[in-house]
Amino acid sequence: MNNVINKLFGNYAEEKKKFLLFAFLLLALLFLSFYLLRAAYARYQVDAKINADIDRALYIIGEEKLSFNIETDGIVPSNTPYTYRFSVSNFNETNMSDVDINYSINIRTTTNLPITLSLYRNQLPESGTNIFSSPVTKRDADGAWYRIYKTNSTYDFYYATRKTDVYTLVINFPLVYANDTTYANYLESIEVNIESKQIV
């Protein structure tokens, strides 16, 4: 009698083990597929949004300083921030940097308008972190005042890897200044400077 019971339940236990192993593997495969699909889709969405509408593309091939100005003719007080996108790369259509590069970004503005700036690196402003420290106000040799915004850290490009960093500059000019005629005919100069050096 014991022999018969062992035979019956022995086969049942073996089948149960096989079934549980199959179910576990199937669930693991399902979760892995879901995780990979979600990660790939999220990465596509973020890249597509960040890379859209690049206003200026800059290429750092060696040790150099690059700069450009943001056109601010159309900035008027508004509750909607103004956004400008630019990219910094260690390659262009014909060349690629053959050294490791470290670079930093600073922005110099005149003090004509009561604007504030924030800068986001490879992130969307809605969910990103502002990489600017508080601005420092300085006076030049001619007596003109400027605000200098600097990034909190520097960034690296390695020669073996093609890389592009996309930056979003957000300019706020609050709507409360709409009724103030003090700033009616003022223009603001916004100069973006990128300084790079070889990593030794």
Secondary structure as GFF3:
##gff-version 3
##sequence-region A 1 200
A	DSSP	alpha_helix	2	50	.	.	.	ID=ss1
A	DSSP	beta_strand	56	59	.	.	.	ID=ss2
A	DSSP	beta_strand	65	70	.	.	.	ID=ss3
A	DSSP	beta_strand	82	89	.	.	.	ID=ss4
A	DSSP	beta_strand	101	110	.	.	.	ID=ss5
A	DSSP	beta_strand	116	121	.	.	.	ID=ss6
A	DSSP	beta_strand	136	139	.	.	.	ID=ss7
A	DSSP	beta_strand	145	150	.	.	.	ID=ss8
A	DSSP	beta_strand	155	157	.	.	.	ID=ss9
A	DSSP	beta_strand	164	172	.	.	.	ID=ss10
A	DSSP	three_ten_helix	175	179	.	.	.	ID=ss11
A	DSSP	three_ten_helix	181	183	.	.	.	ID=ss12
A	DSSP	beta_strand	190	198	.	.	.	ID=ss13
###
